């Protein structure tokens, strides 16, 4: 009687478990990538200019956080090609 009860409990636990999410950076749109013996990211900036102030004088580079939604940019526009007049 115990084995079927444990099997049902194990099946329920496995079915209710959700998949683990990948590690992402903070919700800020700009990250400071610091180079050195320990390379790391600081994602605490709202603009590239703000990040550049913190990066000046350090072995660091400001990058756009690929994990944030870029809703402000909007959809990409298709450019129409003008006809060539020769």
N, C-alpha and C positions, 0 to 999 in steps of 0.2 A: 504494500500500500504506500510505503514511503517513496519508492522509486518512481511510480507514476506521478505522484504529487510533486516531487523534485523536478521531474522532466517538464511538467506543465509550468512550474514556476520559472525554470530556466528559459523555456520557450517564450514566456511572457516578458521576461527581462530583456532578452535579445531583441524581441520585436518592438519594444518600447524605447530602446536605446537609439539616440539620434547620432548621426555621424559627426565626427569632430570637425570643427572648422579650421581652416588654415590660419596661421598667424598673420595678422595684418597690422599695419602701422596706425597711429592715431588718426582721427578724423580730419586733421588739418590738410590743406591742399599742397603744402610745400614742405619738403624735408631737407635737412642739412646732413649731408653725407660727410662724416669726419674720417679722415685717413690717419693711419699711424700704426703703432704696435697692436692696438685694438681698434678695428674699424667698426663704426656703428652709425646709426641713423637717429637724428632727432627730428621728429615730425611735430613741431610746435609752432609753425609759422603760417600766417595767412597770406603772405605775398612774397614774391621773389626778392623784392627790395628789402623787406624786413629781414629775410634770411641772409642776404648779402652783407648786411651790417654785422651780423653775428659771425659770418664766415671770414671777414676781413682779418688778415694777419694770421690765419690758421690754415693748416693743410685740410681744407674742406671745400665742398662744392654744393650748391643748392640745386635740388632736383624736384621735379613735380612728382607728387605722391601718386603712384599708379592705382592705389586702392580706393581713392575717393571718387565720388561721382562728379563728373564735370558738367553739371546741369547748366551752369551759367554760359557755357560755350555754345550750346544749341547744336542743332544738326549741321552736318557739313553741307556746304552749298556746292552745287555742280555749276561750273562755269561754262558758258556757251562760247563756242569757238566762232569768231567772226569770219565771214567769208573773205577769202583772199581776192583782191581786185588787182589784176595784172594788166 
